[in-house]
Amino acid sequence: PNLAAPERGYMMVVTDHVPPALRGIVIAGFLAAFMSTVATQLNWGASYLIADFYRRFLRRHASERHYVVASRLATVLLVFASAVVAWLLNSIQSGWQFVLEVGAGTGAVYLLRWYWWRINAWSEISAMAAALCSALYLNFASPFSGSAPVAFAKTSLTTVLVTTAVWVFVTFSTAPEPRDVLLAFYRKVRPDARGWQPIAALAPEVPATRDLGANLVSWVLGCLLVYGVLLGAGKVIFGEMLPGVALLAVAALSAVLLFRDLKRRGREALPS
C-alpha cells in the first residue's frame, strides 16, 4: 500500500519474503505468465486480422501459403504496435484501464450476437474499431475533468455510448448474415428464440428455447464466484480474515449453485 509505483510491490515481496531458493521459480513464473499472455494476444490478434477480416472480406481465394505469410506479417505488425502502446503507457494501471474502456464499448455487441439474429460481422468489426478510436481519442485529448476515477468513468461511459451508436447504425445499414448461415447457427446453438423469431419460424422442428433469465442468473453466479475468490483470497493474504472468509463463502455458495444449474441443464439437454 501507498507505493508510488504499485507494480514494484511484486518484486519487493519477492525480495523481502521469498526464500532465496525459490526466487528463481517466482521469476520463471513471471516470465512464463508474460510470454503466455504475449503469445496469446499476438496469435489471437493475427487470427482476427487475417482469418476473420482479411481472408473473408479482402482476399477470399488466395493460396494457403499467402495467408500464412500474411499472418506472419500481421504478427510482426502487432509486435511493433504493442511496443508503441507500451512506450506510451504511464503505468500498468493505465494499460488495464484502457483495456477496460475498449472492452466496455464492445461488450454489448459480443453478448447480443447470441440473442439477436440481426447482428452480423460488420456489427462486431465496427464496434471494435469505434471502441478503439473512441478510447484512444479520449485518452489523448483528456476532455473530462475531475479525479482519476471520475475521469476514467466518464471516458468509459462515453466510449460505450459512441460505440453502441456506431454498431447499431452499421447493423441496420448492412445486410444480415446469409439465411443458411443463420439457420445452421440456430439449429446448432438453439439460442433464445425471442431474439431469433424470423429464423425460428424457418426451423419449426427445433424446440424453442427461452433461457435468457436462467443465463442471466448463471452469469451473476459466475461473477460472484470469480470475484469472490479473487477478493476473498486477497483479504485473507493481507490478514483481513473476516471479510476474506465471507467473500470466499459467497464464492463457494455461488460455485455450488452454478454447478447445480449446469448439471440440471445437462440433464434437460439429454434426449428423452
Secondary structure, 3 states (H helix, E strand, C coil): CCCCCHHHHHHHHHHHHCCHHHHHHHHHHHHHHHHHHHHHHHHHHHHHHHHHHHHHHHCCCCCHHHHHHHHHHHHHHHHHHHHHHHHHCCCHHHHHHHHHHHHHHHHHHHHHCCCCCCCCHHHHHHHHHHHHHHHHHHHHHCCCCCCHHHHHHHHHHHHHHHHHHHHHHHHHHCCCCCHHHHHHHHHHHCCEHHHCHHHHCCCCCCCCECCHHHHHHHHHHHHHHHHHHHHHHHHHHCCCHHHHHHHHHHHHHHHHHHHHHHHHHHHHHCCC
